[in-house]
Amino acid sequence: MTKHSDLKISTHRSPLFSMALLVATGLVACSGGGGAGGMDMPGDPGPTIEAGFAKGLVLDGGGRPVAGAKVVVGSTVYYNANIIGTTDASGRYRLRLTPDDSWRAYASISRTFEGQIYTLDLHPEPSNTFTSADGGIQNFEWKLTGEKSGGKHGTYGAAVLATPVDDTFETDTKAQYVQLTLEPVGALIDGSAGRIITAMVQPSSNGTGVFDVPIGRYRATAKYVLPGQPAVDMLVSSESSEEWSSEYTGVFVPARSGASNTYEIRLQVKLPADQRAVN
């Protein structure tokens, strides 16, 4: 059996004031018995519950262990009382809990892709709360799409926003008729192969676009699809550029300055000059 070591810094706690951060290093727990949390690797019994510890396993969508994931085990009783660790090469973590408390675990990863650093929330499988006395298991999956859970909002995928532009008063291009096609260029952020996405843009509080797109590098094209009429190829450019072309290739960036966990590509689209009468 592999021996474990845990680092713990204890401080006085009060529910009325911010807590000092409790930092622990997540290490592998090698133990037998049945697994828990629904995310065991093939032939691996998975983590087992151990009183006084938070434990778990982090896998990607292909069932491979995710090393270096950040795990935050937060008190549900005391404000800003957290224990922080990372997963090891086998995707596991094991964190000692302070006594007499109740906890919920969250996880994220940071990955560099196409020169951009992405910080992404991980999906709890399932989302649990547990006490120090009982200990608990919280497994996570790196999901590229889908609704977030475990107290998080939004989706694991990103947004490709498309704003129609009219150069003259004679045109009125309506966003509801814009169709985007997003073709992956190379592998996605987790190394998996992507797929071509073709969809009509949808409205949101941030603009019209295609949402919950797996993070990767994409070649974007647009068509104007009026009911009962042939689709018309549109011109595309980045929102920050006036260089119009039949396609745009790029990667996602933070939705706003300093933001993490939320990414987008912002495009402009317009009809070619010889097609502006179609709208």
Secondary structure, 3 states (H helix, E strand, C coil): CCCCCCCCCCCCCCCCCCCCCEECCCCCCCCCCCCCCCCCCCCCCCCCCCCCEEEEEEEECCCCECCCCEEEEEECCCCCCEEEEECCCCCEEEEECCCCCEEEEEEEEEEEECCEEEEEECEEECCCEEECCCCEECEEEECCCCECCCCCCCECCEEEEEEECCCCCCCCCCHHHEEEEEEECCCCCCCCCCCCEEEECECCCCCCEEEEECCCEEEEEEEECCCCCCCEECEEEECCCCCCECCEEEECEECCCCCCCCEEEEEEEECCHHHHHHC
